[in-house]
Amino acid sequence: MLIVGAGPAGSACATVLAQAGVDVLLVDQQPFPRVKVCGDGLVPDTHLALQRLGVLEAVLAQAHPVRAVRCVSQRAGTLEVPGQLAVLPRERLDQILLDHAVARGAQFQAPWKLEEPIDDPSGRAIGARVSQAGQVREVLADRVVLATGGRIPAMLKAGLVTQRRPSAVALRAYLRCADAPGLPTDSLDFVWHARLRPGYGWVFPCGKGLYNVGVGVFDRHRDSDGGRDAEGSASSGNLRQLLDAFGRCYAPAGHLLKHGEMLELRGAPLRCTLTGAQSGRPGVMATGEAIGSTYDFTGEGIGKAMETGILAAEAILRGREHGSGEADVRVDYAARLAELRPRFELYARANAVNRHPWLADLVVWRARRSAHLRRRMSDMLEERFNPGHLFTARGFWKLLTR
Ligand SMILES: Cc1cc2nc3c(=O)[nH]c(=O)nc-3n(C[C@H](O)[C@H](O)[C@H](O)COP(=O)(O)OP(=O)(O)OC[C@H]3O[C@@H](n4cnc5c(N)ncnc54)[C@H](O)[C@@H]3O)c2cc1C
């Protein structure tokens, strides 16, 4: 089995397959440890997936513990939602996940870049051409799993992209600052403000005076300027302006941006709502953010990337157990992904908050007065309640009345 991409999706898939005795070669175009542009926030679904893989303890031993999400609205103040949370820079998280996959028996090679799948005359992939330092080699495999993340070149070469434009673009900074007035070191701050629409800003503490500060613009796929920034790059100037606006409208972020030491500033596209790509074709399966496994509205994706990677691995294992054909395995995988779809669609609906930040004012204002709604918000964080339900006619009525 050839798995391309050693992010959370690829490493999770490799772990499950390797521990079941499958011969797995996991490759990445970057040598590890490698930087990945991310907010580094580990929300409850990530904890669950890490637990399933048997690596939660190892991650929490290195992560900065966090007690609550703080929703910061423009006019209604803040609301704390407690939950099982942590922050760990991806450079370290992804290394732990990769080490775990290797410990379970996967082989790893990097920097190996997928150039293109190799197809037999019937159009079924039988391996891939990968390059290393300009040398191209052919790797034959009974199946290629693409876990190549939100940047689309590999998926384009495999012929799986149905929408080039990303769902969102985001910019994150690592800032080191000795003091951070008004900023608890044990909460993930999400900030909605009219100047940040259609998106939000965040400040996540990594511990030891290091902060991950960023802004994301959601709803990119609804814009009309023709896919110009399919890789998120053409809009990085706008994102820089948005980050400055974040500093002006949220004082703790402003303090960090003004007085902190900027260690790194990078942007990246996000692909959300299980849209934008097919999950496979003969001989190829795709998983993680490559198939849009990141949630719209919040941009959380580490947990769901692992979940889809595990689903891909489980479909392959079921196929082996039952002697199913290659196509049946893909159908099985697509069916498991389809079960996740309604949850993703509700997150897309909740994206209304990013477009209309007055909705955040309303939710925070109501929740501060309603124990029922505060419980709902906590359920939302723990994935027992989907935020999209708040933005149905019934949910909206309950929001105003309970
Ligand atoms: C700014 C920002 C902030 C975010 N904040 C959060 C957050 O706080 N919490 C959260 O849960 N999610 C967050 N996300 C989403 C999260 O980063 C993604 O959902 C997650 O990384 C997806 O995992 P993945 O394994 O699918 O892809 P990735 O993590 O992107 O891994 C893909 C891997 O594939 C490799 N690759 C790509 N092409 C090739 C090729 N041709 N050959 C070989 N290797 C290749 C890459 O080098 C990479 O290592 C954020 C995203 C962004 C952009």
The ligand as an SDF file (V2000), in Angstrom:
LIG
                    3D

 53 58  0  0  0  0  0  0  0  0999 V2000
   -4.3440   28.5760    9.1300 C   0  0  0  0  0  0  0  0  0  0  0  0
   -5.0120   27.2740    9.4830 C   0  0  0  0  0  0  0  0  0  0  0  0
   -5.4010   27.0430   10.7900 C   0  0  0  0  0  0  0  0  0  0  0  0
   -5.9760   25.8130   11.1580 C   0  0  0  0  0  0  0  0  0  0  0  0
   -6.2610   25.6070   12.4720 N   0  0  0  0  0  0  0  0  0  0  0  0
   -6.7230   24.3980   12.8690 C   0  0  0  0  0  0  0  0  0  0  0  0
   -6.8860   24.1100   14.2550 C   0  0  0  0  0  0  0  0  0  0  0  0
   -6.5640   24.9290   15.1270 O   0  0  0  0  0  0  0  0  0  0  0  0
   -7.3940   22.8930   14.6020 N   0  0  0  0  0  0  0  0  0  0  0  0
   -7.7270   21.9520   13.6660 C   0  0  0  0  0  0  0  0  0  0  0  0
   -8.2100   20.8770   14.0380 O   0  0  0  0  0  0  0  0  0  0  0  0
   -7.5310   22.1900   12.3330 N   0  0  0  0  0  0  0  0  0  0  0  0
   -7.0260   23.3810   11.9270 C   0  0  0  0  0  0  0  0  0  0  0  0
   -6.7820   23.6010   10.5820 N   0  0  0  0  0  0  0  0  0  0  0  0
   -7.0870   22.5390    9.6090 C   0  0  0  0  0  0  0  0  0  0  0  0
   -5.9650   21.4570    9.5980 C   0  0  0  0  0  0  0  0  0  0  0  0
   -4.7120   22.0730    9.4330 O   0  0  0  0  0  0  0  0  0  0  0  0
   -6.2030   20.4560    8.4640 C   0  0  0  0  0  0  0  0  0  0  0  0
   -7.5530   20.0410    8.4960 O   0  0  0  0  0  0  0  0  0  0  0  0
   -5.3230   19.2110    8.5890 C   0  0  0  0  0  0  0  0  0  0  0  0
   -3.9600   19.5420    8.5410 O   0  0  0  0  0  0  0  0  0  0  0  0
   -5.6220   18.2170    7.4600 C   0  0  0  0  0  0  0  0  0  0  0  0
   -4.7950   17.0970    7.6220 O   0  0  0  0  0  0  0  0  0  0  0  0
   -4.3400   16.2200    6.3510 P   0  0  0  0  0  0  0  0  0  0  0  0
   -3.5430   15.0880    6.9000 O   0  0  0  0  0  0  0  0  0  0  0  0
   -5.5040   15.9300    5.5120 O   0  0  0  0  0  0  0  0  0  0  0  0
   -3.3990   17.1770    5.4850 O   0  0  0  0  0  0  0  0  0  0  0  0
   -2.0260   17.8940    5.8630 P   0  0  0  0  0  0  0  0  0  0  0  0
   -1.8850   18.0430    7.3050 O   0  0  0  0  0  0  0  0  0  0  0  0
   -1.9850   19.1240    5.0250 O   0  0  0  0  0  0  0  0  0  0  0  0
   -0.9080   16.8830    5.3480 O   0  0  0  0  0  0  0  0  0  0  0  0
   -0.7200   16.6600    3.9680 C   0  0  0  0  0  0  0  0  0  0  0  0
    0.6990   16.1400    3.7520 C   0  0  0  0  0  0  0  0  0  0  0  0
    0.8110   15.7540    2.3840 O   0  0  0  0  0  0  0  0  0  0  0  0
    2.0910   16.1110    1.8980 C   0  0  0  0  0  0  0  0  0  0  0  0
    2.0170   16.2090    0.4250 N   0  0  0  0  0  0  0  0  0  0  0  0
    1.2490   17.0670   -0.3030 C   0  0  0  0  0  0  0  0  0  0  0  0
    1.4530   16.8680   -1.6130 N   0  0  0  0  0  0  0  0  0  0  0  0
    2.3530   15.8490   -1.7180 C   0  0  0  0  0  0  0  0  0  0  0  0
    2.9750   15.1890   -2.8210 C   0  0  0  0  0  0  0  0  0  0  0  0
    2.7210   15.5400   -4.1010 N   0  0  0  0  0  0  0  0  0  0  0  0
    3.8660   14.1990   -2.5570 N   0  0  0  0  0  0  0  0  0  0  0  0
    4.1590   13.8350   -1.2800 C   0  0  0  0  0  0  0  0  0  0  0  0
    3.6120   14.4440   -0.2010 N   0  0  0  0  0  0  0  0  0  0  0  0
    2.7130   15.4250   -0.4180 C   0  0  0  0  0  0  0  0  0  0  0  0
    2.3530   17.4540    2.5890 C   0  0  0  0  0  0  0  0  0  0  0  0
    3.7630   17.7420    2.6220 O   0  0  0  0  0  0  0  0  0  0  0  0
    1.7670   17.1990    3.9760 C   0  0  0  0  0  0  0  0  0  0  0  0
    2.7480   16.7440    4.8990 O   0  0  0  0  0  0  0  0  0  0  0  0
   -6.2120   24.8150   10.1760 C   0  0  0  0  0  0  0  0  0  0  0  0
   -5.8370   25.0530    8.8480 C   0  0  0  0  0  0  0  0  0  0  0  0
   -5.2310   26.2530    8.4970 C   0  0  0  0  0  0  0  0  0  0  0  0
   -4.7970   26.4780    7.0790 C   0  0  0  0  0  0  0  0  0  0  0  0
  1  2  1  0
  2  3  1  0
  2 52  2  0
  3  4  2  0
  4  5  1  0
  4 50  1  0
  5  6  2  0
  6  7  1  0
  6 13  1  0
  7  8  2  0
  7  9  1  0
  9 10  1  0
 10 11  2  0
 10 12  1  0
 12 13  2  0
 13 14  1  0
 14 15  1  0
 14 50  1  0
 15 16  1  0
 16 17  1  0
 16 18  1  0
 18 19  1  0
 18 20  1  0
 20 21  1  0
 20 22  1  0
 22 23  1  0
 23 24  1  0
 24 25  2  0
 24 26  1  0
 24 27  1  0
 27 28  1  0
 28 29  2  0
 28 30  1  0
 28 31  1  0
 31 32  1  0
 32 33  1  0
 33 34  1  0
 33 48  1  0
 34 35  1  0
 35 36  1  0
 35 46  1  0
 36 37  1  0
 36 45  1  0
 37 38  2  0
 38 39  1  0
 39 40  1  0
 39 45  2  0
 40 41  1  0
 40 42  2  0
 42 43  1  0
 43 44  2  0
 44 45  1  0
 46 47  1  0
 46 48  1  0
 48 49  1  0
 50 51  2  0
 51 52  1  0
 52 53  1  0
M  END
$$$$
